[in-house]
Amino acid sequence: MKINNTLIKNLFYKTLRIRSVELEISKRYAEKKMRCPIHLSVGQESVAVGVCENLKKNDSIFSAHRSHAHYLAKGGNLKKMIAELHGRETGSAGGLGGSMHLIDLNANILGAVPIVGSSIPIGVGKAWSNKLKNNKDIVVIFLGDGSTEEGVFLESLDFASLHNLKVIFVCENNNFSVYSDIKKRQSKLRNICKIAEATGVESVHLKSHDLFEIYNTMGKIVKKVKKISRPFFFQIDTYRYLEHCGPNYDDHLGYRNEKLTKLWHKKDEINRIKNNLIKRRIISENYLIKLNRKIFSEIDSAFKFAINSNYPNKKIIFKNIYK
């Protein structure tokens, strides 16, 4: 798939925007106006952008506890997201869900569920619904490597394969489930892609989070899924810079390999793209300054919107419940 300079700049902008939003959340979290737990994707942004840029508006996505990047990459409303983190009635879930329950029906972001692996069967259910209604749209489910250890992961793959569902499982493998390295949780002989393939689901494994490689690979996957009406499993190796839950670096805890951490920081995707674009004169330092101003103006506006919004009325507690 050919990537022209306009597309390159757009992909870079969206990735930088997500990084900037999350760093600002991290910075302001200490103010204690956001009272929900937050799981940030700083370092992993290229996965969300590279995947979602290949989706149409009518295609649906589902996410888990680390959902900000997916929400923004798919076109979720930033003001509503920040308001949700502040527990305000103007939030994406009316201020009742917080960071881990983002939703935006206008962008077909159908929900994020924090319980490990739980969004997988819900997403497959949406894909099953699409088939029953003869709806040609695709469903994408974002999941972490930890959720592949849940039984529902295998069951969902099997169901999607059996019924030829148009669903793409996107595994963001950052090698950690909270503080546990994948090597301490999974056998060396275990291969997530082979598990998917054992159920008849074709798979691809990218061992880097190169934005343009993700974009190109996802484009081919989407085209194939639409053509043959089969599910697909897409694993991407990536790395989160901040702690599992919270706004800080946690390298002092000693559960990470220091050399590996430095290596991932050294090959930071946003810095790599930025330096490459400047070197190739696709963008200039002046362009970058203006772009950052635009992004931070939008972010500041979103925080002001959130802080000036009301908290939900207590009567809303009795709405939208089953019984």
C-alpha positions as CSV (number, residue, x, y, z in Angstrom):
1,M,0.0,0.0,0.0
2,K,1.5,3.3,-1.1
3,I,2.0,5.9,1.7
4,N,2.3,9.5,0.4
5,N,3.6,12.5,2.3
6,T,0.1,13.7,3.2
7,L,-0.8,10.4,4.8
8,I,2.6,10.2,6.6
9,K,1.9,13.6,8.1
10,N,-1.6,12.7,9.1
11,L,-0.5,9.4,10.8
12,F,2.3,11.3,12.6
13,Y,-0.2,14.0,13.8
14,K,-2.6,11.4,15.2
15,T,0.1,9.5,17.0
16,L,1.6,12.7,18.4
17,R,-1.8,13.9,19.5
18,I,-2.5,10.7,21.5
19,R,1.0,10.9,23.1
20,S,0.4,14.6,24.0
21,V,-3.1,13.9,25.5
22,E,-1.9,11.1,27.7
23,L,1.2,13.0,28.9
24,E,-1.1,15.9,29.9
25,I,-3.4,13.4,31.7
26,S,-0.3,12.1,33.5
27,K,0.8,15.6,34.4
28,R,-2.5,16.7,35.7
29,Y,-3.5,13.5,37.5
30,A,-1.7,14.7,40.7
31,E,-4.3,17.6,40.9
32,K,-6.7,14.8,42.1
33,K,-9.6,16.1,39.9
34,M,-9.5,12.8,38.0
35,R,-10.5,10.2,40.7
36,C,-10.7,7.1,38.5
37,P,-7.7,4.8,37.9
38,I,-5.9,5.4,34.6
39,H,-4.0,3.1,32.3
40,L,-1.9,5.0,29.8
41,S,-0.6,3.9,26.4
42,V,2.5,6.1,26.3
43,G,4.8,4.2,24.0
44,Q,2.1,2.1,22.3
45,E,0.3,4.8,20.3
46,S,1.4,3.6,16.9
47,V,-0.6,0.4,17.3
48,A,-3.9,2.2,17.8
49,V,-3.3,4.7,14.9
50,G,-1.9,2.1,12.4
51,V,-4.9,-0.2,13.0
52,C,-7.8,2.4,13.3
53,E,-6.7,4.4,10.2
54,N,-7.7,1.4,8.1
55,L,-11.2,1.3,9.5
56,K,-14.4,2.9,8.2
57,K,-16.6,4.9,10.5
58,N,-19.2,2.0,10.5
59,D,-16.6,-0.5,11.6
60,S,-16.7,-1.1,15.4
61,I,-14.0,-1.4,17.9
62,F,-13.9,-2.8,21.5
63,S,-11.1,-2.2,24.0
64,A,-10.0,-3.0,27.5
65,H,-8.6,-1.1,30.5
66,R,-5.9,0.7,28.4
67,S,-8.3,2.3,26.0
68,H,-7.5,6.0,25.5
69,A,-5.4,5.5,22.4
70,H,-7.9,3.3,20.7
71,Y,-10.7,5.7,21.5
72,L,-8.9,8.7,20.1
73,A,-7.5,6.8,17.0
74,K,-11.0,5.7,16.1
75,G,-12.4,9.3,16.3
76,G,-13.7,9.4,19.8
77,N,-14.6,12.9,21.2
78,L,-11.7,14.2,23.2
79,K,-13.8,16.6,25.3
80,K,-16.1,13.8,26.3
81,M,-13.2,11.5,27.2
82,I,-11.5,14.1,29.4
83,A,-14.9,14.9,31.0
84,E,-15.4,11.1,31.7
85,L,-12.0,11.0,33.5
86,H,-13.3,13.8,35.7
87,G,-16.6,12.0,36.4
88,R,-18.7,14.8,34.8
89,E,-22.1,14.4,33.2
90,T,-20.8,15.5,29.8
91,G,-18.4,12.5,29.8
92,S,-18.6,9.7,27.2
93,A,-20.4,7.5,29.7
94,G,-22.2,10.3,31.6
95,G,-19.4,10.4,34.2
96,L,-20.3,7.0,35.6
97,G,-17.6,4.9,34.0
98,G,-14.3,6.7,34.1
99,S,-11.1,5.9,32.2
100,M,-11.8,2.2,31.8
101,H,-15.3,2.4,30.4
102,L,-15.0,4.7,27.4
103,I,-17.6,4.6,24.7
104,D,-18.6,6.8,21.7
105,L,-21.4,5.4,19.6
106,N,-20.9,8.2,17.0
107,A,-17.5,6.7,16.2
108,N,-18.6,3.1,16.7
109,I,-16.5,2.7,19.8
110,L,-18.8,0.3,21.4
111,G,-17.1,0.0,24.7
112,A,-14.1,-0.7,26.9
113,V,-14.3,-3.3,29.7
114,P,-11.6,-3.4,32.4
115,I,-12.0,-7.1,33.4
116,V,-9.2,-9.0,31.6
117,G,-10.4,-10.7,28.4
118,S,-14.1,-9.7,28.9
119,S,-14.3,-7.4,25.9
120,I,-13.3,-10.3,23.6
121,P,-16.6,-12.3,23.6
122,I,-18.6,-9.0,23.5
123,G,-16.8,-8.0,20.3
124,V,-17.3,-11.5,18.8
125,G,-21.0,-11.1,19.8
126,K,-21.1,-7.9,17.8
127,A,-19.5,-9.7,14.8
128,W,-22.1,-12.5,15.1
129,S,-24.8,-9.9,15.2
130,N,-23.4,-8.3,12.0
131,K,-23.5,-11.6,10.2
132,L,-27.1,-12.4,11.3
133,K,-28.1,-8.9,10.0
134,N,-26.0,-9.3,6.8
135,N,-24.0,-6.3,7.9
136,K,-20.7,-6.2,6.1
137,D,-18.8,-4.0,8.7
138,I,-15.7,-5.3,10.5
139,V,-15.2,-5.6,14.2
140,V,-11.8,-5.0,15.8
141,I,-11.1,-6.2,19.3
142,F,-8.0,-4.8,21.1
143,L,-6.5,-7.1,23.7
144,G,-3.3,-7.5,25.7
145,D,-1.0,-10.5,25.9
146,G,-2.4,-11.2,29.4
147,S,-5.9,-11.8,28.1
148,T,-4.7,-14.6,25.9
149,E,-4.3,-16.6,29.1
150,E,-8.1,-16.4,29.7
151,G,-10.2,-19.3,28.6
152,V,-12.7,-17.0,26.9
153,F,-9.9,-16.0,24.4
154,L,-9.7,-19.5,23.0
155,E,-13.5,-19.9,23.1
156,S,-14.0,-16.7,21.2
157,L,-11.5,-17.6,18.5
158,D,-13.1,-20.9,18.0
159,F,-16.6,-19.4,17.7
160,A,-15.4,-16.7,15.3
161,S,-13.7,-19.3,13.2
162,L,-16.7,-21.7,13.2
163,H,-19.1,-19.0,12.1
164,N,-16.8,-17.2,9.6
165,L,-17.1,-13.8,11.4
166,K,-15.5,-10.6,10.2
167,V,-13.6,-9.9,13.3
168,I,-9.9,-8.9,13.8
169,F,-8.3,-9.7,17.1
170,V,-5.5,-7.1,17.7
171,C,-3.1,-8.2,20.4
172,E,-0.9,-5.4,21.8
173,N,1.9,-7.5,23.3
174,N,3.9,-5.3,25.7
175,N,5.2,-8.4,27.5
176,F,3.6,-7.5,30.9
177,S,0.5,-8.4,32.7
178,V,0.6,-5.8,35.4
179,Y,4.1,-6.4,36.8
180,S,4.6,-10.0,35.5
181,D,6.9,-10.6,32.6
182,I,5.5,-12.9,29.9
183,K,8.4,-15.3,30.4
184,K,7.2,-15.8,34.0
185,R,3.6,-16.4,32.9
186,Q,3.9,-18.4,29.7
187,S,5.9,-21.4,28.5
188,K,8.7,-20.7,26.1
189,L,7.0,-23.1,23.7
190,R,3.8,-21.1,23.8
191,N,3.0,-19.2,20.7
192,I,-0.1,-17.0,20.7
193,C,-0.3,-16.9,16.9
194,K,-0.2,-20.7,16.7
195,I,-3.0,-20.9,19.3
196,A,-5.1,-18.7,17.0
197,E,-4.2,-20.8,14.0
198,A,-5.1,-24.0,15.8
199,T,-8.7,-22.8,15.8
200,G,-8.5,-22.0,12.1
201,V,-7.9,-18.3,12.5
202,E,-5.1,-16.9,10.3
203,S,-2.5,-14.8,12.0
204,V,0.3,-12.3,11.5
205,H,3.0,-11.3,14.1
206,L,4.8,-8.0,13.8
207,K,7.9,-7.9,16.1
208,S,8.0,-4.1,16.1
209,H,5.6,-1.2,16.5
210,D,6.7,0.6,13.3
211,L,3.7,2.8,12.6
212,F,3.8,2.5,8.8
213,E,4.4,-1.3,8.9
214,I,1.4,-1.6,11.2
215,Y,-0.7,0.6,8.9
216,N,0.3,-1.4,5.8
217,T,-0.2,-4.8,7.4
218,M,-3.6,-3.9,8.8
219,G,-4.7,-2.6,5.4
220,K,-4.0,-6.0,3.9
221,I,-5.7,-7.8,6.8
222,V,-8.9,-5.7,6.4
223,K,-9.0,-6.3,2.7
224,K,-8.6,-10.0,3.2
225,V,-11.2,-10.2,6.0
226,K,-13.8,-8.4,3.8
227,K,-13.0,-10.6,0.8
228,I,-13.1,-14.0,2.4
229,S,-15.3,-13.3,5.5
230,R,-13.0,-14.9,8.0
231,P,-11.6,-13.8,11.4
232,F,-7.9,-12.8,11.7
233,F,-5.5,-12.5,14.6
234,F,-2.9,-9.7,14.5
235,Q,-0.1,-9.6,17.2
236,I,2.1,-6.5,17.5
237,D,5.0,-6.3,19.9
238,T,5.1,-3.0,21.7
239,Y,6.1,-1.4,25.0
240,R,4.5,0.8,27.6
241,Y,6.7,3.4,29.2
242,L,4.7,4.2,32.3
243,E,3.4,2.0,35.1
244,H,0.6,-0.5,34.6
245,C,-1.9,1.8,36.4
246,G,-1.1,5.4,37.1
247,P,0.8,8.4,35.7
248,N,4.4,7.7,36.6
249,Y,7.5,5.8,35.5
250,D,8.0,2.7,37.6
251,D,11.5,1.5,36.6
252,H,12.6,1.7,40.2
253,L,10.4,-1.3,41.1
254,G,12.9,-3.6,39.3
255,Y,10.5,-5.8,37.4
256,R,11.6,-4.6,34.0
257,N,14.9,-5.4,32.2
258,E,16.8,-2.1,32.3
259,K,18.6,-2.7,29.0
260,L,15.3,-3.6,27.2
261,T,13.6,-0.5,28.6
262,K,16.4,1.7,27.3
263,L,16.3,0.0,23.9
264,W,12.6,0.7,23.6
265,H,13.0,4.3,24.6
266,K,15.9,4.7,22.1
267,K,13.7,3.5,19.3
268,D,10.7,5.6,20.4
269,E,8.4,5.6,17.3
270,I,7.3,9.2,17.6
271,N,10.8,10.5,17.8
272,R,11.9,8.2,15.0
273,I,9.2,9.4,12.7
274,K,9.7,13.1,13.7
275,N,13.5,13.0,13.0
276,N,13.0,11.2,9.8
277,L,10.4,13.6,8.5
278,I,12.6,16.6,9.4
279,K,15.6,15.0,7.7
280,R,13.6,14.3,4.6
281,R,12.2,17.9,4.7
282,I,8.6,16.6,4.8
283,I,8.1,18.8,7.9
284,S,10.1,21.6,9.4
285,E,10.8,22.6,13.0
286,N,8.4,25.5,12.5
287,Y,5.7,23.1,11.3
288,L,6.3,21.0,14.4
289,I,5.9,24.1,16.7
290,K,2.6,25.0,15.1
291,L,1.4,21.4,15.3
292,N,2.2,21.2,19.0
293,R,0.4,24.5,19.6
294,K,-2.7,23.2,17.8
295,I,-2.7,20.0,19.8
296,F,-2.1,21.6,23.2
297,S,-4.8,24.2,22.5
298,E,-7.3,21.4,21.8
299,I,-6.2,19.5,25.0
300,D,-6.4,22.6,27.1
301,S,-9.9,23.3,25.8
302,A,-10.9,19.7,26.6
303,F,-9.7,20.0,30.2
304,K,-11.5,23.4,30.6
305,F,-14.7,21.8,29.2
306,A,-14.4,18.9,31.7
307,I,-13.7,21.1,34.8
308,N,-16.6,23.5,33.9
309,S,-19.1,20.6,33.5
310,N,-21.4,19.5,36.2
311,Y,-21.2,16.2,38.1
312,P,-24.1,13.8,37.3
313,N,-27.3,14.1,39.2
314,K,-27.7,11.3,41.7
315,K,-31.0,10.3,40.1
316,I,-29.1,9.0,37.1
317,I,-28.0,6.0,39.3
318,F,-31.5,4.5,38.8
319,K,-31.3,4.8,35.0
320,N,-29.9,2.4,32.5
321,I,-30.0,-0.6,34.8
322,Y,-31.5,-4.0,34.1
323,K,-33.6,-4.3,37.3
